Amino acid sequence: YRLIYKIILFKKRPFLPFIKEYNNNYFILIKLGILYYYKIFLKIAELSIFNK
């Protein structure tokens, strides 16, 4: 879980100035981000299952 948390923090940093400039798109970016990180989480979960 720590690895996933670090990935999320690392991916969010470049978007911070973008979000500040475009507040109207903030919620759209959050929704897209959640879907994107959920896909990453599923891939990591699948890899861990196959490694066992």
N, C-alpha and C positions, 0 to 999 in steps of 0.2 A: 504493500500500500504506500510505503514511503516513496518508492520509485515512481509510482503513478502520480503522487502528489508533486514531486519535483518536476515531472514532465509538464503537468498542468501549470505550475508557476512559471516555468521557462517559456511555455507557449503563450501565456497571457501577457507577459511583459511587453512584447513589441506592439500589442494592440492598445495599450493604455493611452498613449497620446492620440491615437486614432479615435478612441471612444470619447475622449474629452472634446475633440473637435466636432464630432457628430453624435450628439446626445440622442437624436431621433432614432438612430440605428442601434442604439445601445441594447435594447431588448432583443432585436433580431440577432445581434452578435452573440448574446448570451444563449439563445436557443440553438444557434448553429454550433456554438462552442460545446454545449452539453452533448449534442448528438455526436460531434467529432470525438470528444473524450470518451464517450460511452463506447464507440467503435474501437478505440485504442484499448480500453479496458477489456472488451470481449476478446480481442486478439491476444492480449497478455494472458488472460485466463485460459484460452485454448492452448497456448504454448505451454503453460505450466502443467496442464492436464496431460498433454502428450509426453512431456518430459518425465513425468512420474511413471 
